[in-house]
């Protein structure tokens, strides 16, 4: 059943430092309205995961409220937000009203325990309200990306794990088993790190018109690799917002960029 799309239905939302989101709606139809969050399925797949929140009765200001608590943790993905006028009624897509995301702006300054969870309310390309969620055992937050005429230097901070002396940065050629390992510079607290990569580290014997290197950190020699990305602020989709210049050196062009999942990669052409 296709959801109704009533452009008059809007929801304000605010998020706190714990990831708790409060939704606020006015003039909701129905006697017992609810909010529905559904995990957007991959193309051709059915819907499998939903959360339903009761909207509290109207207060003196005439608004109803629903709170999405930090637990249960949302699965990683995009969650579309709907209004159910009554339990079991046909759902109606909500448009975003005011979004108070101030607590997210400096989120990268707070160390996060494992698992690292992130929620960002945002407006979709077609103007509807959704929540972007990430859930990872550990995460390496990219902070600064410095592009010079010969190399890319990345500064990052690890959340949910600690770096040891044998930590490595791993550059994995997408679609292959090819990996380049670099020794990062590690801060005294065992969380901060930086590394530099240039044409020498980002070439392979296979050639090809374009190659993508995904960036990981391995905290210890025995630990699984942790993806490097930028998740801990108020930007839900970073790929076309944070655009970096390219480097032309030794017959190749290198360009760091963020993927559709806000993970860090380096393209070589």
HELIX and SHEET records of a PDB file:
HELIX    1   1 UNK A  102  UNK A  104  5                                   3    
HELIX    2   2 UNK A  107  UNK A  109  5                                   3    
SHEET    1   A 7 UNK A  50  UNK A  54  0                                        
SHEET    2   A 7 UNK A  34  UNK A  39 -1                                        
SHEET    3   A 7 UNK A  77  UNK A  84 -1                                        
SHEET    4   A 7 UNK A  91  UNK A 100 -1                                        
SHEET    5   A 7 UNK A   4  UNK A  15  1                                        
SHEET    6   A 7 UNK A  21  UNK A  26 -1                                        
SHEET    7   A 7 UNK A  63  UNK A  68 -1                                        
SHEET    1   B 5 UNK A  50  UNK A  54  0                                        
SHEET    2   B 5 UNK A  34  UNK A  39 -1                                        
SHEET    3   B 5 UNK A  77  UNK A  84 -1                                        
SHEET    4   B 5 UNK A 129  UNK A 136 -1                                        
SHEET    5   B 5 UNK A 116  UNK A 123 -1                                        
SHEET    1   C 8 UNK A 179  UNK A 182  0                                        
SHEET    2   C 8 UNK A 168  UNK A 173 -1                                        
SHEET    3   C 8 UNK A 211  UNK A 218 -1                                        
SHEET    4   C 8 UNK A 226  UNK A 229 -1                                        
SHEET    5   C 8 UNK A 139  UNK A 147  1                                        
SHEET    6   C 8 UNK A 151  UNK A 159 -1                                        
SHEET    7   C 8 UNK A 192  UNK A 198 -1                                        
SHEET    8   C 8 UNK A 185  UNK A 186 -1                                        
SHEET    1   D 6 UNK A 179  UNK A 182  0                                        
SHEET    2   D 6 UNK A 168  UNK A 173 -1                                        
SHEET    3   D 6 UNK A 211  UNK A 218 -1                                        
SHEET    4   D 6 UNK A 264  UNK A 268 -1                                        
SHEET    5   D 6 UNK A 252  UNK A 258 -1                                        
SHEET    6   D 6 UNK A 247  UNK A 249 -1                                        
END                                                                             
